[in-house]
């Protein structure tokens, strides 16, 4: 028939984007961007940034690549909107991933294998899935002539998994002009679903994240022969402090986003929630309750120990690293809590210390998120929450940008999503990626 589309991918909106997103994600996973925290031993993000640049260039979108150190590359591109008088929206993601041991996985972690309706590999959830969804969407827009209502600044960043010093923080410090006119931003760990029942799913939109307080504790003592009696042992002193930290559960503190989240859980499940002991009710959420529960209090977890050089020598020093996280408005209280747990005779130094971030769940941008989710899922109920980890939002918040976690995924009810972050057999459903593209398209066309 005259006028009928000859290419089946042109028969429906976003068909090409939904068709290619899994392949884009697989290709990106195959680029090993392992971040060990040390440029000398990590893989670097340069190849991945160049790959993204090539995919953008294929459809006529220009970009710039910036290196903070050799191989530690970030990419920035700008998608022109129809109204240049409006402030741009920043859409950012990171290219680096945490290490993975192939011996522990069902598939090779850098294979990008598509199997059983999932794309498997390191970064499939954190966060090359969002990188691929955004890339597929803007490529589709460029091919079909779609322009968003305002400019969109795309940023694919290095080093997020080690605190962003060589990525977002470096970009903000050295190239703030690229983001200076942005007022709002979206990125990872938000917009994913928790199934309550067949006709109701909570979609968690990140409006806050805990501050980072990674620290090194060092105890000193009198060195000597291991066969003598020693009352001044650095290892003993350090271990006592580490044991106190690891065994202590800090008090519950309900911040505004978590109060709103608990209210939504209470209403959705029809249960009363004790604000002093909310974990019992949160258990209804399944495995994601571990992530949510950690956002109800400050936390400190010992992660590494280092002491001594020979079995029969008592060392003069011993050290440990602790992963500390504090809620918005809790930085000073967290330091007081730490001081009481660490005790005397131990020095503390910060490895990474960065602020907590929090915004409100309201305004036109949030309205657009809610509408986009509900348009693609009649059972969607978007709710705010605080993420227990950290993202590059900490860097962009310094520029006055209002930051959200909005990487929309409709997930199978039985998927242990929380376990996939930095976990073994990390994977994401292909249907969830396609859902995310449709939601992002609706959102970005109205934001």
Buried (B, 14 or more C-beta within 10 A) or exposed (E): EEEEEEEEBEEEEBBBBBBBBBBBBBBBBBBBBBBBBEBEEBBBBBBBBBBBBEBBEEEEBEBEBBBBBEBBBBBBBBBEBEEEEBEBBBBBBBBBBBBBEEEEBEBBBBBBBBEEEBBBBBBBBBBBBBBBBBBBBBBBBBBEEBBBBBBBBBBBBBBBBBBBBBBBBBBBEEBEEBBEEBBBBBBBBBBBBBBBEEEBBBBBBBBBBBBBBBBBBBBBBEBBEEEEEBEBBBBBBBBBBBEBBBEEEBEBBBBBBBEBBBEBBBEBBEEEBEEEEBBEBBEEBBEBBBBBBBBBBBBBEBEEBEBBEEEEEBBBBBBBBBBBBBBBEBBEBBBEBBEEBBEEBBEBEEBBBBBBBBBEBEEEBBEBBBBBBBBBBEBBBBBBBBBBBBBBBBBBBBBEBBBBBBBBBBBEEEBEBBBBBBBEBBBBBBBBBBBBBBBBBBBBBBB
